[in-house]
C-alpha cells in the first residue's frame, strides 16, 4: 500500500475492512454519529487498536481524532498523525 497527498475515495478503500466505530452505531464514530458514514466526516472506522500488535486484518483502516491506523499485516498496525495545516 502506498500513500500520497490526495483525497481518499471509495475506490481507494475498495477491499478495506471498514467497520462501525468503537462507540457503537449511535456513538460519535458509529454509522449515524457525526463521523460515521451518514455524518459529516464520511466513512465509519474499525475499532482503534490499543497497541501496534493489537488484533487486526491486513487492509483494515481505523481512525480517531489524532491518528489514522492501518493494519499492514495480521495483528500489525501502523499509524500516522492527523493535524491541521
Secondary structure, DSSP 8 states (H G I E B T S, - for coil): ----SS---TTTTTT------TT-TTSTTSTTSTTSTTSTT-S--B---SSTTSS--TT-EEE-SSEEEEEEETTEEEEEE----
